[in-house]
């Protein structure tokens, strides 16, 4: 299962809040909710987050084979 644990560490390290993502960078609150609950995101959204945070995709997501996959 893909988890977004690295995302939370990345925004903390960069000093960006979820409020700033929503208000300044126009990331929807539903996207932030999807990140919180490890729900699927589009590659377009992942690309936007990488651009905003100036990071690599592995700074946002992680494949954890030990996590229970909620979509099956």
C-alpha atoms as one frame of an Amber mdcrd trajectory, in Angstrom:
protein
   0.000   0.000   0.000   1.172   3.497  -0.732   1.431   5.689   2.355   2.155
   9.392   2.568   4.202   9.358   5.771   7.180  11.039   4.038   4.927  13.917
   2.934   4.254  14.986   6.515   7.961  14.903   7.349   8.768  16.895   4.194
   6.299  19.707   4.836   7.468  19.941   8.454  11.102  20.097   7.338  10.288
  22.781   4.756   8.156  24.756   7.209   5.008  24.595   5.078   1.647  24.069
   6.754  -1.398  22.396   5.278  -3.101  25.785   5.594  -0.441  27.302   3.310
  -0.842  24.433   0.838  -4.569  25.133   0.659  -4.546  28.953   0.694  -1.276
  29.920  -0.991  -0.703  26.988  -3.344  -4.372  26.158  -4.070  -4.128  22.480
  -3.082  -7.673  21.388  -2.265  -8.630  20.460   1.267  -9.894  17.139  -0.116
  -6.361  16.404  -1.397  -4.962  17.100   2.064  -7.608  14.770   3.479  -6.642
  12.075   0.951  -3.008  12.439   2.060  -4.022  12.117   5.728  -5.946   8.912
   5.047  -3.519   7.345   2.533  -6.062   7.461  -0.278  -5.018   7.395  -3.952
  -3.774  10.582  -5.616  -3.302  11.298  -9.299   0.140  11.657 -10.798  -0.795
  15.244 -11.687  -1.347  15.983  -7.983   1.909  14.253  -7.051   3.696  16.329
  -9.687   2.157  19.527  -8.284   3.247  18.626  -4.753   6.793  17.855  -5.922
   6.934  21.219  -7.702   5.541  23.152  -4.732   7.789  21.425  -2.203  10.790
  21.266  -4.549  11.258  17.595  -3.729  11.283  14.128  -5.237   8.304  11.783
  -5.276   9.940   9.598  -2.601   9.762  12.641  -0.308   5.966  12.395  -0.597
   5.099   8.715  -0.748   6.349   5.300   0.232   5.283   1.822  -0.800   4.807
  -0.194   2.375   4.187  -3.830   1.546   3.345  -4.561   5.178   0.457  -2.088
   5.307  -3.010  -3.387   4.668  -4.233  -2.368   1.241  -7.615  -0.741   1.743
  -8.643  -0.889  -1.904  -8.750  -4.673  -2.251
